[in-house]
Amino acid sequence: MWQRTKIVVLLIWGLFSAMPLVAQLRFSVWSDNYFEVTSYLGKTTPDRFNVFQFDLNGLNVYEKNWSLAVRLLAPIRTIAGGKNRSGNTFPVDKISLRWTGDNNEANFRLDGIGASRTPIILQNSNDVLLINRAKQPISSNGNYYQQYQLYSALTVAQGKYLDDYLSPDQYTYLKYRVPLLFTLYSESGKVLGTQEINYEMQLPPRLSDGGMVDMEPDYSLEIAADAANATLQFSTQKDYMQGVSSLVANAIRVNSITDYELRVKSIDSELVRNGGGTLPLSTLSLQLTAGTGINKIRSNPKVILTTQEQVAVSAASVDKKQAQTFNVEYKANLTADQVSAAKSGSYSVSLLYLLIPQ
């Protein structure tokens, strides 16, 4: 069982000026934008619920290594029906997007772009990469006008947690607004286009299928959104001298009927910068510590990242029905030579976590 994460390291040397508009490339997004969650099994919209459109005018449009990100603009609150049972905003990490298709243009396919077909979980107030440094460019390919489309579905996770977001009144429907901003970036991080979409999600007073959810699996591994898309930022002289770190509490959740190891490795051989440039994997390290739940940890070494599997933690299992969680701390350190040689910008790397029964 495995889970994939992405780490971004930002090197900031100064302020950036506003970027000019790109007249020949128009980026737009539209959606059915309304959906209803009627079951504890959650909700997955149709495959073409979201349409991402790229309109190219002119023979010389060419954007390589482009990226596409999504960001939640505000907490997910009720906009009709009053307050929910808990009084809390809807948890954004229960909502994900998943690429489902394209408009069959040979030079702009999801597989060619390198887009993942696995669900991409949203975060609070942070950009989440839907496509990172696409392998196919946005290109006119010799045509004066060209149009490309990509499609995605939206999923609300299943679970009894949904009870907290129903109305306390047995006859009242609640409606929530989910405001998302989609941003298209160039290779160098310039904004090529943005589109805001306000989704509306409705929950009835009661949900069906309650007996079919929250069954604990023998083995499961979940990575929280803040750990699955982590960012480490160098912005002061002290950061460059001492390094930077990010601690995510209860970042990893494990169910296991046996003792187990959590292993980690890098999928990439280097940290790669948008616009060119790399940093060695040894720049990054991580360490797991016990979170909530009963963690009988046998070892939790500091792991300096490589492309080889390494044991991040070895732990004893108590009961598969009792989830165990781990905090994860990511650290980044640069040598003096790396500081003087590195270019400012965003460097990223993908990690793979593995749950190995013992």
Phi, psi and omega per residue, in radians:
M1 nan 2.383 -3.060
W2 -2.495 2.805 3.051
Q3 -2.461 2.486 -3.090
R4 -1.860 2.478 3.090
T5 -2.305 2.897 3.079
K6 -2.288 2.326 3.109
I7 -1.975 2.339 3.104
V8 -2.077 2.282 3.063
V9 -1.966 2.143 -3.121
L10 -1.838 2.202 3.022
L11 -1.890 2.015 -3.049
I12 -2.003 2.083 -3.131
W13 -1.894 -0.303 -3.108
G14 -3.007 -3.057 3.134
L15 -1.484 2.574 3.135
F16 -1.856 2.405 3.106
S17 -1.389 2.873 3.121
A18 -1.105 2.522 -3.074
M19 -1.649 2.481 3.128
P20 -1.246 2.723 3.092
L21 -1.270 2.581 3.056
V22 -1.745 1.869 -2.972
A23 -1.238 -0.497 -3.000
Q24 -1.512 -0.193 -3.109
L25 -2.126 2.150 3.115
R26 -2.047 2.183 -3.140
F27 -1.918 2.280 3.130
S28 -2.530 2.715 3.125
V29 -2.373 2.365 2.962
W30 -2.397 2.820 -3.009
S31 -2.647 2.729 2.948
D32 -1.112 -0.492 2.979
N33 0.998 -0.069 3.044
Y34 -2.058 2.372 3.050
F35 -2.655 2.769 -3.099
E36 -2.158 2.328 3.067
V37 -1.771 1.936 -3.060
T38 -1.967 -0.075 -3.024
S39 -2.344 2.629 3.003
Y40 -1.138 -0.229 3.071
L41 -1.331 0.011 3.105
G42 1.448 -2.781 -3.075
K43 -2.618 2.329 2.944
T44 -2.158 2.189 -3.099
T45 -1.328 2.981 3.037
P46 -1.044 2.790 -3.037
D47 -1.069 -0.533 -3.125
R48 -1.843 0.611 3.112
F49 -1.073 -0.687 3.067
N50 -1.998 2.359 3.077
V51 -2.086 2.137 3.087
F52 -1.842 2.066 -3.024
Q53 -2.051 2.401 3.134
F54 -2.141 1.962 3.118
D55 -1.834 2.133 -3.079
L56 -1.969 2.163 3.109
N57 -2.068 2.063 -3.111
G58 1.965 2.736 -3.032
L59 -1.402 -0.279 -2.924
N60 -1.978 0.398 3.065
V61 -1.312 2.175 -3.135
Y62 -2.719 1.901 3.109
E63 -2.175 1.894 3.123
K64 -1.689 2.785 3.067
N65 0.918 0.627 3.128
W66 -1.341 2.808 -3.141
S67 -2.334 2.724 3.121
L68 -2.298 2.273 -3.079
A69 -2.269 2.790 3.068
V70 -2.282 2.543 -3.134
R71 -2.484 2.385 3.027
L72 -1.325 2.218 -3.055
L73 -1.516 -0.419 -3.087
A74 -2.782 2.753 3.084
P75 -0.981 2.622 -3.078
I76 -1.488 1.762 -3.056
R77 -1.981 2.829 3.055
T78 -1.255 2.491 3.085
I79 -2.099 -0.065 3.087
A80 -2.768 2.458 3.066
G81 1.740 -0.057 3.124
G82 1.595 -2.750 -3.098
K83 -1.534 2.730 3.065
N84 -1.530 3.123 -3.059
R85 -1.103 -0.624 -3.062
S86 -1.560 -0.395 -3.038
G87 1.368 0.136 -3.105
N88 -1.768 2.786 3.001
T89 -1.295 2.695 -3.111
F90 -1.186 2.362 -3.080
P91 -1.229 2.103 -3.068
V92 -1.178 -0.469 -3.116
D93 -1.316 0.054 3.005
K94 -1.638 0.029 -3.119
I95 -2.046 2.346 3.139
S96 -2.419 2.779 3.041
L97 -2.040 2.573 -3.126
R98 -2.464 2.226 3.088
W99 -1.157 2.368 -3.059
T100 -2.170 -0.396 -3.098
G101 -3.139 -3.115 3.118
D102 -2.545 3.102 -3.094
N103 -1.641 0.454 2.921
N104 1.160 0.527 3.007
E105 -1.490 2.195 -2.999
A106 -1.010 -0.562 -3.073
N107 -1.633 0.161 -3.108
F108 -2.669 1.235 -3.141
R109 -1.938 2.626 3.130
L110 -0.985 -0.748 -3.129
D111 -1.138 -0.704 3.127
G112 -1.200 -0.632 3.102
I113 -1.157 -0.541 -3.077
G114 1.590 0.444 -3.131
A115 -1.350 2.351 3.118
S116 -1.290 2.502 3.067
R117 -1.656 0.026 3.118
T118 -1.460 2.679 3.137
P119 -1.045 2.453 3.119
I120 -1.968 1.992 -3.008
I121 -1.436 2.391 3.136
L122 -1.328 2.853 3.114
Q123 -2.276 2.899 3.059
N124 -1.385 1.999 2.937
S125 1.112 0.187 3.119
N126 -2.044 2.532 2.988
D127 -1.084 2.337 3.009
V128 -2.051 2.187 -3.095
L129 -1.316 2.121 3.020
L130 -1.530 -0.614 3.041
I131 -2.417 2.251 -3.098
N132 -2.071 1.981 3.114
R133 0.900 1.240 -3.067
A134 -0.971 2.476 -3.119
K135 -1.420 -0.346 3.031
Q136 -1.889 2.361 -3.128
P137 -1.341 2.831 2.895
I138 -1.496 1.818 -2.961
S139 -2.352 2.493 3.071
S140 -1.183 -0.482 -3.139
N141 0.928 0.711 3.076
G142 1.437 0.041 3.136
N143 -1.777 2.494 3.117
Y144 -1.229 -0.630 3.074
Y145 -2.270 2.350 -3.133
Q146 -2.494 2.448 3.095
Q147 -2.280 2.294 3.056
Y148 -2.101 2.588 3.066
Q149 -2.363 2.469 2.991
L150 -2.160 2.610 -3.058
Y151 -2.180 2.548 3.089
S152 -2.517 2.728 3.044
A153 -1.894 2.807 3.083
L154 -2.041 2.442 -3.136
T155 -2.235 2.360 2.947
V156 -1.820 2.205 -3.036
A157 -1.138 2.606 3.090
Q158 -1.337 2.868 3.025
G159 2.473 2.814 3.116
K160 -1.277 -0.194 3.074
Y161 -0.974 -0.428 -3.114
L162 -1.073 -0.415 3.091
D163 -0.939 -0.661 -3.077
D164 -1.162 -0.277 -3.010
Y165 -1.986 0.236 2.993
L166 -1.582 2.898 3.101
S167 -1.315 2.502 3.028
P168 -1.217 -0.247 3.106
D169 -1.601 2.270 -3.021
Q170 -1.222 -0.117 -3.127
Y171 -2.016 0.014 -2.961
T172 -1.803 2.295 3.003
Y173 -1.557 2.483 3.062
L174 -1.945 2.490 3.091
K175 -2.159 2.339 -3.118
Y176 -2.015 2.593 3.003
R177 -1.822 2.332 3.096
V178 -2.083 1.659 -3.077
P179 -1.542 2.009 -3.114
L180 -2.063 2.513 3.055
L181 -2.019 2.142 3.079
F182 -1.753 2.314 -3.092
T183 -2.277 2.293 3.077
L184 -1.743 2.193 -3.098
Y185 -1.990 2.557 3.020
S186 -1.399 3.092 3.117
E187 -0.992 -0.634 -3.091
S188 -1.576 0.050 3.120
G189 1.641 0.103 3.063
K190 -1.227 2.557 3.092
V191 -1.433 2.048 3.124
L192 -1.625 -0.368 3.136
G193 3.095 2.674 3.091
T194 -2.390 2.750 3.057
Q195 -2.645 2.213 3.084
E196 -1.720 2.348 3.088
I197 -2.199 2.219 3.058
N198 -1.799 1.828 3.102
Y199 -1.437 2.643 3.038
E200 -2.135 2.159 -3.106
M201 -2.041 2.208 -3.131
Q202 -1.950 2.390 3.059
L203 -2.116 2.238 3.115
P204 -1.304 3.032 3.129
P205 -1.106 -0.525 -3.133
R206 -2.348 2.617 3.118
L207 -2.002 2.697 3.120
S208 -1.682 3.025 2.983
D209 1.163 0.536 -3.110
G210 -1.094 -0.515 -3.105
G211 -1.394 -0.015 -3.047
M212 -1.843 0.072 -3.068
V213 -2.155 2.981 3.093
D214 1.085 0.503 2.977
M215 -1.466 2.083 -3.068
E216 -1.270 2.234 3.121
P217 -1.347 2.837 3.067
D218 -1.104 -0.705 3.123
Y219 -2.390 2.325 3.028
S220 -2.704 2.617 3.135
L221 -2.406 2.133 3.135
E222 -2.226 2.429 3.101
I223 -1.973 2.178 3.132
A224 -1.131 2.693 -3.055
A225 -1.019 -0.715 -3.106
D226 -1.154 -0.447 3.104
A227 -1.590 -0.462 -3.126
A228 -1.293 -0.405 3.086
N229 -2.396 1.317 -3.053
A230 -1.627 2.626 3.118
T231 -2.259 2.266 3.043
L232 -1.996 2.198 -2.988
Q233 -2.097 2.151 2.982
F234 -1.623 2.036 -3.110
S235 -2.379 -0.211 -3.141
T236 -2.197 2.884 3.102
Q237 -1.055 -0.645 3.120
K238 -1.089 -0.695 3.109
D239 -1.023 -0.783 -3.088
Y240 -1.214 -0.500 -3.129
M241 -1.444 -0.706 -3.004
Q242 -1.872 -0.218 -3.082
G243 1.572 3.014 -3.139
V244 -2.310 2.749 -3.131
S245 -2.527 2.832 3.094
S246 -2.500 2.122 3.138
L247 -1.856 2.153 3.110
V248 -1.960 1.998 -3.119
A249 -1.302 2.466 3.103
N250 0.862 0.793 -3.035
A251 -1.329 -0.509 -3.048
I252 -2.176 2.273 -3.115
R253 -2.061 2.260 -3.061
V254 -2.228 2.357 2.861
N255 -2.015 2.316 -3.129
S256 -2.711 2.405 3.095
I257 -1.584 -0.095 3.105
T258 -2.281 2.932 2.963
D259 -1.063 2.775 -2.984
Y260 -2.733 2.886 2.957
E261 -2.076 2.537 2.911
L262 -1.850 2.113 3.129
R263 -1.960 2.776 -3.133
V264 -2.515 2.571 3.017
K265 -2.637 2.837 3.052
S266 -1.580 2.376 3.058
I267 -1.351 -0.548 -3.104
D268 -1.732 2.667 -3.125
S269 -1.474 -0.248 3.138
E270 -2.621 2.871 2.910
L271 -1.452 2.231 -3.021
V272 -1.910 2.346 -3.127
R273 -1.610 2.396 2.967
N274 -1.092 2.067 -3.117
G275 1.768 -0.011 3.095
G276 1.866 2.509 -3.121
G277 2.001 2.631 -3.112
T278 -2.429 2.851 2.945
L279 -2.278 2.610 -3.135
P280 -1.249 2.674 3.117
L281 -1.045 -0.517 -3.107
S282 -1.121 -0.173 3.035
T283 -1.081 -0.537 -3.019
L284 -1.888 2.500 2.994
S285 -2.484 2.880 3.102
L286 -2.586 2.800 3.070
Q287 -2.600 2.387 3.110
L288 -1.796 2.403 3.062
T289 -2.283 2.881 -3.059
A290 -1.177 2.317 3.016
G291 -1.784 -2.517 3.095
T292 -1.335 2.875 -3.011
G293 1.584 3.022 -3.094
I294 -1.654 1.840 -3.128
N295 -1.900 1.891 3.043
K296 -1.641 1.453 -3.035
I297 -1.408 2.249 3.088
R298 -1.598 -0.569 3.093
S299 -2.776 2.565 3.075
N300 -2.568 1.259 -3.078
P301 -1.226 2.706 2.948
K302 -1.242 2.260 -3.067
V303 -1.924 2.059 2.975
I304 -1.556 2.171 -2.924
L305 -1.148 2.419 2.984
T306 -2.481 3.129 3.079
T307 -1.481 0.013 3.100
Q308 -1.708 2.533 3.091
E309 -1.098 2.352 3.067
Q310 -2.311 2.560 3.121
V311 -1.356 2.033 3.091
A312 -1.523 -0.551 3.083
V313 -2.785 2.546 3.031
S314 -2.109 2.214 -2.996
A315 -2.458 2.754 3.091
A316 -1.673 2.532 3.105
S317 -1.664 2.519 3.070
V318 -1.847 -0.870 -3.046
D319 -2.862 2.297 -3.128
K320 -1.064 -0.445 -3.127
K321 -1.383 -0.170 3.124
Q322 -1.880 1.769 -3.105
A323 -1.175 2.474 3.048
Q324 -1.943 2.455 -3.126
T325 -2.156 2.701 3.140
F326 -2.273 2.457 2.952
N327 -1.440 2.567 3.070
V328 -2.200 2.330 3.066
E329 -2.035 2.078 3.057
Y330 -1.675 2.423 3.096
K331 -2.291 2.556 3.063
A332 -2.304 2.282 3.115
N333 -2.326 2.422 3.124
L334 -2.018 2.469 3.007
T335 -1.361 2.901 3.121
A336 -1.044 -0.683 3.124
D337 -1.150 -0.683 3.130
Q338 -1.169 -0.669 3.119
V339 -1.076 -0.768 -3.102
S340 -1.281 -0.467 -3.068
A341 -1.651 -0.464 -3.015
A342 -1.272 2.519 3.048
K343 -1.588 2.581 3.076
S344 -1.161 2.651 -3.134
G345 2.525 -2.929 -3.067
S346 -1.884 2.105 3.115
Y347 -1.913 2.344 -3.080
S348 -2.320 2.744 3.111
V349 -2.662 2.586 3.119
S350 -1.865 2.366 3.130
L351 -1.970 2.709 3.087
L352 -2.176 2.109 3.030
Y353 -1.691 2.449 -3.140
L354 -2.259 2.360 3.037
L355 -1.722 2.058 -3.057
I356 -2.054 1.918 3.089
P357 -1.108 2.591 3.140
Q358 -1.952 nan nan
